[in-house]
Amino acid sequence: MKKLYWVVLLAIFAIPAVAVAETFEGVALVDVNCSAKVKADPDAHTRACALQCQKSGFGILTSDGTFLKLNPQGNQQVVQLLSKSHKTDHLRVNVKGKVTAGALEVQSISLE
């Protein structure tokens, strides 16, 4: 009976640790340096600024105003996307990934 108690207890605490992939569609892409400054109007944030501030990393602003920082692999993908893009502003993306500890582990990302 004691073993069963520990197995159930372990299962209860292990379940929240498993992150489920989420999809974010049409969310604003912003570099970390500018995230607070452009929160009110992220569509005005320019591609040139994002590339200039790329060393700070990138994140997305969700519809409720939450900023989720991307993992290093996501940052690399964003730099590639922005380098190939001709968009000047209104940087919106579709992202699939797992949210863990306030950060987004990117599985896939594409510009709208």
N, C-alpha and C positions, 0 to 999 in steps of 0.2 A: 504494500500500500504506500509505503514511504517513497519508493521509486516512482510510482505513478504520480504522486504529488510533485516531485521534482521535474518529471517530464512535462506535465501540464504547465507548471510555472515557467519552465524554459520556453515552451511553445508560445505562451502569452507574451513574453518579453521579446521573442525573436520576430514575431509577426510585424510589429511596427518598424523594425530595422530594414525590412524588405521594401525597397522603393519601386514603385510601379511607373512605367514610362507614361508620360503625359504628352499631349500635343497642344502646341500654342500656335494659333493661326492668326496672321496679320498683326503681330505684335511689333512694337517699335524696337529697332536695334540701335543701341547707344553705347559709346565707349564709357568706361568707368569714370574718367575725369569729368565728363560733361553730364553724367547721369542726373545729378541734383539740379544743375542749371537748366536743363532742357525738359525737366519733368512735366511742366505745364504745357509745352508744345514740342514734343519730340520730333514731329514731322519737319520742323524747321532746321533740325540738326543736319549738317551737310556731310556728304561722303568725304569731302576733303578734310574736314575736321576729324572725322572718325579715323581716317587713315593716319593723320598727323598724331593722334593720341592713341594709336594702337598698342603701344607698350603698356598702357594702363589696363588693357584687357577690355572685353566687351560684355554686354549683358542685354537683357530684354526688359522692357517696361510692359507689364501686363495691363489689362484694361482697368484693374483696380488700383493701379499706381505702384504695384510691387516691382522692385528691381531685382532680377535674378542674374547673378554673375555667371558667365559661361566658364566651363572648364578649359584647360589649355588646348585640348584638341578642337573644341568649338571655336576658340579664338583664332586658331590657325585656319580653320575653314572659312571664318568670316573675312579674314584678310584676303584670302584667295577670291572669295565672292566679290568683295568690294573692288579689288584690283581689276577684275574683269568687267565690272559693271560700268555703265555709262550714266546711271542715275546720279543726280546731283544732291537730292534730298529726299524726304519721305521714304526713309529706309525701313521698310517693313519686311518681316521674315516669317516663315513657317518653320517651327522647330519641334522636333520630337526628342525627348530625353527624360532623364530621371532627376527629380529634384531631391537633393540631399543636403541638409544643413544650410539651406538658403542659397545653394548654388545649383546650376543646371548642368548635368552631365549630358552633353549633346550626343545624340545618336545620328541625327540628320538635321540639316539646316539648308534652307533655300530662300533667296530673295523673291519677294512678290513681284 
